[in-house]
Amino acid sequence: MSASAQRPIGRWGTPLTAGGPAWLRAAVIIGVLAVAFVVAQTCQRSQIRLTKDEAIVKAKAQVDFTPRRTQIRFLRQGLGSEPFWIVSLSRPGRQPGSFSELAVVRIDANTGRVKDVRLPR
């Protein structure tokens, strides 16, 4: 019996072999897993888990006045384009275009953590 007759033949007529040294196969598997992990982490950081309404509720909890006007904007900031809700809460002043109370709250749209509260005085 010849050597080729003893080898099992695959679906497309090629011999079934192990595919190279074991260390090379392990390195390829580890490399693929590392790339998958990095991609998963990158995608997870950019997700928006906090809704607009939830961000408004969190922002209102950060101020000691009852706002009569609310504006909200979604921005991506920084080199990693991290998602943030920027919530402006205000009470109009006596003169047009003025405020008696004003607060700007920056909330991480992924984690829901309040990053910054600005109360101009």
Backbone as CSV, one residue per row, in Angstrom:
resi,resn,N_x,N_y,N_z,CA_x,CA_y,CA_z,C_x,C_y,C_z
1,MET,0.850,-1.166,0.000,0.000,0.000,0.000,0.896,1.228,0.000
2,SER,0.543,2.210,-0.803,1.368,3.421,-0.878,0.987,4.377,0.246
3,ALA,1.845,5.419,0.462,1.620,6.387,1.541,0.359,7.203,1.304
4,SER,0.071,7.517,0.044,-1.116,8.321,-0.238,-2.393,7.522,-0.052
5,ALA,-2.329,6.231,-0.197,-3.506,5.397,-0.013,-3.866,5.261,1.457
6,GLN,-2.913,5.442,2.365,-3.175,5.303,3.795,-3.762,6.586,4.392
7,ARG,-3.549,7.719,3.775,-4.044,8.989,4.317,-5.537,9.147,4.023
8,PRO,-6.274,9.636,4.982,-7.685,9.919,4.700,-7.789,11.126,3.754
9,ILE,-8.728,11.058,2.858,-8.919,12.116,1.880,-10.120,12.958,2.305
10,GLY,-9.942,14.296,2.234,-10.996,15.221,2.640,-12.052,15.406,1.572
11,ARG,-12.945,16.333,1.829,-14.098,16.569,0.974,-13.722,16.989,-0.435
12,TRP,-12.682,17.796,-0.608,-12.314,18.299,-1.933,-11.125,17.557,-2.521
13,GLY,-10.869,16.390,-2.006,-9.809,15.560,-2.559,-8.443,15.876,-1.991
14,THR,-8.373,16.702,-0.974,-7.083,17.010,-0.351,-6.876,16.107,0.842
15,PRO,-5.620,15.795,1.140,-5.379,14.935,2.298,-5.714,15.662,3.595
16,LEU,-6.275,14.939,4.551,-6.565,15.511,5.853,-5.288,15.491,6.677
17,THR,-4.809,16.667,7.054,-3.593,16.767,7.861,-3.893,17.584,9.093
18,ALA,-2.959,17.622,10.004,-3.132,18.356,11.254,-3.077,19.863,11.042
19,GLY,-2.468,20.358,9.980,-2.466,21.786,9.692,-1.271,22.531,10.236
20,GLY,-0.178,21.876,10.525,1.016,22.576,10.988,1.357,22.254,12.419
21,PRO,2.438,22.862,12.890,2.872,22.584,14.264,1.835,23.054,15.287
22,ALA,1.818,22.369,16.401,0.840,22.680,17.443,1.028,24.101,17.979
23,TRP,2.274,24.571,18.127,2.514,25.923,18.655,1.960,26.983,17.712
24,LEU,2.025,26.724,16.403,1.506,27.690,15.425,-0.022,27.756,15.498
25,ARG,-0.655,26.613,15.605,-2.115,26.596,15.731,-2.564,27.302,17.006
26,ALA,-1.858,27.068,18.119,-2.188,27.730,19.389,-1.993,29.243,19.277
27,ALA,-0.917,29.671,18.602,-0.652,31.103,18.434,-1.746,31.773,17.599
28,VAL,-2.196,31.088,16.566,-3.261,31.638,15.717,-4.559,31.760,16.517
29,ILE,-4.891,30.749,17.293,-6.114,30.783,18.106,-6.041,31.902,19.131
30,ILE,-4.897,32.048,19.807,-4.731,33.121,20.792,-4.829,34.489,20.111
31,GLY,-4.243,34.629,18.935,-4.321,35.891,18.190,-5.752,36.254,17.816
32,VAL,-6.503,35.279,17.340,-7.899,35.521,16.977,-8.716,35.912,18.203
33,LEU,-8.498,35.233,19.313,-9.212,35.570,20.547,-8.852,36.976,21.036
34,ALA,-7.579,37.357,20.922,-7.156,38.701,21.344,-7.825,39.772,20.488
35,VAL,-7.872,39.564,19.199,-8.538,40.529,18.304,-10.028,40.610,18.620
36,ALA,-10.666,39.480,18.862,-12.093,39.480,19.196,-12.349,40.224,20.508
37,PHE,-11.461,40.046,21.481,-11.608,40.737,22.766,-11.493,42.253,22.587
38,VAL,-10.508,42.705,21.830,-10.318,44.143,21.595,-11.521,44.733,20.872
39,VAL,-12.021,44.052,19.871,-13.189,44.543,19.135,-14.406,44.608,20.050
40,ALA,-14.601,43.605,20.879,-15.751,43.591,21.796,-15.668,44.737,22.791
41,GLN,-14.480,44.995,23.334,-14.310,46.088,24.291,-14.541,47.439,23.630
42,THR,-14.055,47.604,22.424,-14.231,48.861,21.703,-15.701,49.117,21.407
43,CYS,-16.403,48.100,20.970,-17.833,48.257,20.674,-18.620,48.531,21.946
44,GLN,-18.244,47.899,23.036,-18.970,48.074,24.294,-18.819,49.502,24.808
45,ARG,-17.638,50.111,24.656,-17.414,51.463,25.154,-18.257,52.486,24.417
46,SER,-18.591,52.225,23.180,-19.312,53.221,22.404,-20.825,53.042,22.451
47,GLN,-21.309,52.050,23.168,-22.749,51.825,23.240,-23.424,52.898,24.079
48,ILE,-24.657,53.174,23.739,-25.456,54.129,24.493,-26.449,53.314,25.308
49,ARG,-26.195,53.217,26.598,-27.054,52.417,27.464,-28.054,53.259,28.226
50,LEU,-27.784,54.555,28.340,-28.651,55.457,29.081,-29.529,56.217,28.095
51,THR,-30.831,56.143,28.274,-31.736,56.844,27.358,-31.755,58.339,27.680
52,LYS,-32.318,59.084,26.771,-32.437,60.530,26.945,-33.247,60.853,28.198
53,ASP,-34.348,60.170,28.399,-35.210,60.426,29.557,-34.516,60.072,30.873
54,GLU,-33.754,58.973,30.881,-33.008,58.601,32.086,-31.943,59.646,32.409
55,ALA,-31.316,60.198,31.377,-30.298,61.237,31.582,-30.924,62.494,32.192
56,ILE,-32.113,62.851,31.744,-32.794,64.028,32.299,-33.117,63.814,33.779
57,VAL,-33.595,62.630,34.129,-33.909,62.323,35.528,-32.649,62.411,36.388
58,LYS,-31.534,61.842,35.902,-30.275,61.911,36.650,-29.798,63.345,36.804
59,ALA,-29.944,64.136,35.758,-29.498,65.531,35.811,-30.331,66.328,36.810
60,LYS,-31.644,66.133,36.809,-32.511,66.854,37.752,-32.185,66.505,39.192
61,ALA,-31.719,65.293,39.433,-31.351,64.891,40.795,-30.075,65.585,41.276
62,GLN,-29.314,66.179,40.356,-28.052,66.827,40.710,-28.209,68.297,41.102
63,VAL,-29.378,68.890,40.860,-29.567,70.314,41.145,-30.560,70.509,42.281
64,ASP,-30.478,71.673,42.940,-31.356,71.945,44.085,-32.476,72.923,43.735
65,PHE,-32.826,72.991,42.463,-33.965,73.810,42.045,-34.809,73.002,41.068
66,THR,-36.060,73.437,40.882,-36.950,72.771,39.930,-36.858,73.496,38.598
67,PRO,-36.277,72.871,37.596,-36.115,73.546,36.307,-37.447,73.685,35.576
68,ARG,-37.581,74.797,34.848,-38.768,74.991,34.010,-38.446,74.728,32.553
69,ARG,-37.160,74.742,32.214,-36.722,74.446,30.843,-35.623,73.397,30.895
70,THR,-35.699,72.465,29.942,-34.695,71.410,29.847,-34.273,71.269,28.392
71,GLN,-32.967,71.270,28.173,-32.425,70.987,26.845,-31.432,69.856,27.006
72,ILE,-31.413,68.962,26.029,-30.479,67.834,26.097,-29.830,67.649,24.740
73,ARG,-28.529,67.352,24.780,-27.761,67.118,23.564,-26.931,65.853,23.757
74,PHE,-26.742,65.136,22.672,-25.878,63.959,22.698,-24.586,64.311,21.973
75,LEU,-23.450,64.121,22.647,-22.148,64.421,22.048,-21.192,63.271,22.283
76,ARG,-20.283,63.093,21.350,-19.164,62.166,21.537,-17.937,63.023,21.757
77,GLN,-17.220,62.762,22.854,-16.091,63.597,23.220,-14.829,62.770,23.393
78,GLY,-13.682,63.399,23.139,-12.389,62.777,23.358,-11.916,61.954,22.182
79,LEU,-10.700,61.449,22.320,-10.102,60.654,21.241,-10.851,59.353,21.012
80,GLY,-11.424,58.801,22.074,-12.174,57.547,21.949,-13.629,57.748,21.573
81,SER,-14.035,58.992,21.299,-15.431,59.320,20.962,-16.403,58.763,21.985
82,GLU,-16.132,59.015,23.247,-17.002,58.519,24.316,-18.336,59.260,24.292
83,PRO,-19.459,58.526,24.432,-20.782,59.147,24.342,-21.196,59.837,25.652
84,PHE,-21.710,61.058,25.539,-22.174,61.825,26.690,-23.508,62.483,26.388
85,TRP,-24.343,62.557,27.416,-25.541,63.390,27.375,-25.171,64.687,28.087
86,ILE,-25.437,65.816,27.452,-25.231,67.122,28.063,-26.626,67.693,28.303
87,VAL,-26.981,67.864,29.583,-28.329,68.298,29.948,-28.245,69.703,30.545
88,SER,-28.992,70.640,29.951,-29.073,72.003,30.482,-30.417,72.167,31.174
89,LEU,-30.381,72.571,32.423,-31.591,72.786,33.213,-31.617,74.255,33.610
90,SER,-32.776,74.895,33.445,-32.804,76.330,33.765,-34.180,76.787,34.230
91,ARG,-34.143,77.950,34.878,-35.345,78.708,35.227,-35.147,80.081,34.620
92,PRO,-36.113,80.573,33.858,-35.940,81.882,33.213,-35.867,83.011,34.242
93,GLY,-35.086,84.038,33.888,-34.968,85.205,34.745,-36.044,86.235,34.421
94,ARG,-35.944,87.393,35.075,-36.945,88.450,34.855,-36.785,89.098,33.488
95,GLN,-35.559,89.193,33.006,-35.315,89.812,31.701,-35.267,88.720,30.628
96,PRO,-35.724,89.040,29.418,-35.690,88.044,28.337,-34.247,87.581,28.074
97,GLY,-34.081,86.282,27.913,-32.766,85.720,27.629,-31.888,85.537,28.848
98,SER,-32.402,85.817,30.042,-31.605,85.634,31.261,-32.147,84.441,32.045
99,PHE,-31.345,83.983,32.989,-31.716,82.836,33.812,-31.600,83.208,35.281
100,SER,-32.574,82.775,36.064,-32.439,82.931,37.515,-31.654,81.752,38.085
101,GLU,-31.747,80.598,37.444,-30.990,79.392,37.809,-30.587,78.690,36.521
102,LEU,-29.375,78.153,36.504,-28.886,77.435,35.320,-27.900,76.368,35.767
103,ALA,-28.017,75.186,35.195,-27.068,74.099,35.463,-26.851,73.313,34.179
104,VAL,-25.611,72.895,33.980,-25.273,72.030,32.844,-24.648,70.763,33.426
105,VAL,-25.253,69.634,33.110,-24.825,68.353,33.670,-24.347,67.464,32.525
106,ARG,-23.148,66.897,32.677,-22.578,65.997,31.666,-22.618,64.583,32.226
107,ILE,-23.290,63.679,31.494,-23.514,62.309,31.957,-22.962,61.330,30.925
108,ASP,-22.186,60.343,31.371,-21.664,59.300,30.494,-22.839,58.447,30.016
109,ALA,-23.067,58.404,28.706,-24.218,57.683,28.145,-24.031,56.171,28.188
110,ASN,-22.819,55.715,28.435,-22.565,54.286,28.515,-22.746,53.778,29.945
111,THR,-22.120,54.450,30.912,-22.162,53.972,32.299,-23.271,54.610,33.120
112,GLY,-23.744,55.805,32.715,-24.761,56.510,33.474,-24.193,57.360,34.597
113,ARG,-22.862,57.425,34.715,-22.239,58.228,35.770,-22.260,59.706,35.423
114,VAL,-22.563,60.522,36.419,-22.506,61.985,36.242,-21.045,62.373,36.268
115,LYS,-20.553,62.963,35.180,-19.143,63.335,35.072,-18.876,64.764,35.520
116,ASP,-19.862,65.638,35.336,-19.603,67.051,35.591,-20.922,67.770,35.816
117,VAL,-20.944,68.669,36.806,-22.102,69.552,37.044,-21.564,70.959,37.098
118,ARG,-22.070,71.822,36.236,-21.637,73.218,36.215,-22.810,74.102,36.583
119,LEU,-22.587,74.905,37.604,-23.590,75.841,38.093,-22.995,77.252,37.988
120,PRO,-23.153,77.929,36.856,-22.584,79.266,36.728,-23.232,80.246,37.698
121,ARG,-22.427,81.080,38.335,-22.956,82.061,39.289,-22.528,83.434,38.860
